[in-house]
Amino acid sequence: MKDFEGSRKDFIYLFVSYNTGKVFIFLTLFFLFGTKIVQGMNYWDSTYYVSIAQYGYTSIQTQVFSPIYPFLIRILDFIMPSGKYWYIVSAILISNIFGELFVLYLYMKRGFKVALLVGLFPVFLLFSTIPYSDDIAMLFLAISMEGSDIVIIGFFSMAVATFLNLAYAIPSLMLRLRRWYAFFIPSLVGVVALILFWHFDGTPFAYFQIERKYWGVFFGTPLIQGGSIMSSYLHYGIPSIIYLIRNWVFFIIFFTGTYLLSKSDIPHRFFLTIYCLSIEVPLIFVVGVPEFSIPRLLLPAFPALFPYAGMVRERRNVFFYAIICTLIACIFAVWQMKSFFA
């Protein structure tokens, strides 16, 4: 069957599918929380972001969270009534606005199938609906993969400032720009962060100490990670083996996509491959609370999903993909709210 890419109806189809998925997630959350849905969505990391937006950095744990998302929440809250409820509403709106912008940008730059494939990917669909900062960083990353040197460097720096763990990917910029200054400005973001930690906590390594103390983070081996998942108290009623299987399903999806990316004719595929690996590989070895967030932490490696779009030839496959992804995203929404499924 002839490839359907480029239809004038694609734009409407994309955004109807994406936002229908969001509607079903909201309905799922309404089923869980009823009229307290807004307060119910303020779970896990969201509570830190909303607290920072409302009160500032009042505890040492909050210092590992970037100020970009709280700053955007605070700006939007200027036009909202006062109170914590409206800070949460602002956080939800910011996350959903950036999700829409990310999908729109992918559509303009990468086409309908890539935008649909990534936009409806269950983890992205969920975390661009509930109040998290991931899609903000992903929009900055997507923009940084296009355009002039200054656009690439500037938006990559903004992505790092939004999600500090993206510092792992800074060296990959050298492959994209082939300039000595390619990673200078993004690295400066990290240096400024270290200086701020030094100023407020007396050591530039406070970020790592906080992660270790409060979230038990360190680098081990895949076996240590697996043992940690199996023995952790964070499963909250879901069998630990489910977490382990889930992690490796997502690893397989992303590593296979990265391999296909390296063999594709996608522009700048070598840079994108190394970039994706710089996100994916450290997550095999991370131990601690982040091991339960691996599907979400893999999201910045979204170019690994690009090659799968080339396999879609029939529009009915897109329809089935949309239904399956929406269903999975709703299941993930329940698990995320109840069990830190991430």
C-alpha positions, 0 to 999 in steps of 0.5 A: 500500500502506498505510504500515506505520509503527507496527507492534509488530514494528518495534522488533524489526525495527529492532534485528535489522537494525541489529545484523545489520549490525554482525555482518557488519562484525565478520565482515568484520573477522575475515576481514581480521585473524583472531584479531587483530581487536581490535588490527586495529580500532584504526586511524587516529583510534582509535589517538589516542583509545586512546592518550589514554585510556591515557597522556593527552595525550603528543604535540601531535597528540593535542591536537585530539582531545576528551577525552570519548571517552577519558574514557569509555574510561578509566571503562569500563577500570576494570572491565577487566583492564589493558593496551592490548588492553582499552583497545581493547575498552573503546573498541569497547564504548563506540562500540557502546553509544552507537550502540545508544542513538542508534538507540533515541532516534531510534526513540522520537522520530522513529519506525521508518523514520527510525531504520532509515534513519539507523541502517543508513546505511552510514557510520553503521553502520560508525562505530558499530561500530569505535572512533570517537567520532562516534555519541557526538556524534550522540546528544548532538545528537539529544537537543539537538534535542528537549525544553526549552531547558536540555536543548537547550543542555546536550546541544548543548554536550556534542556540541561538547565531543565533536567541536569542529568542531560549533562551526560549527553553534552559531549555528543554535541561535538559530533553534531557541530564539530566545533571546539566551543560546542559543549562550552556553553552547555557545560557552563550550565553545569558549572554554574549549578556546581557553584550554586551548590558550593555556595549554598551547601559548602561543596560543589558535589552536594547534588550527588550527595543529596541524590545518594542520601535521599534517593539512594542513588549510585552506579552499580551493575545491571545485576545490582540494579535488578537485585535492588528492584527485587528487594525494594519497598517501593513496589507498593503492591505491584510484584517486583518482577513486573518492574524488572520486566518493564525496565528491560522491555523499554531498554530493548525498545530504545536500544533496538531503535538506536541500532536501527537509527545508526543504520538509517538514512536519517540526517545526523544519524551518527550524532543522534546515535551517540546522543541516545546511547549517552542517555540510555547506557548510564540507566543500565547501571543506575541504582536507587529510586531512579531505577523505578523511573527508567521508562521516563528517564529514557524519554530524552532518547526519543530519537531512538523511536524515529526509525520505527516510524518508517515501518508504518505503511498503512493508516489502519496500523496508526489507528491500532497504535493509537488505541493500544498506546492510549490503553497502556498510558491509562494503565500506567497512569493508575500505576503511577498514582498508586505505585510510583511506576513512573 
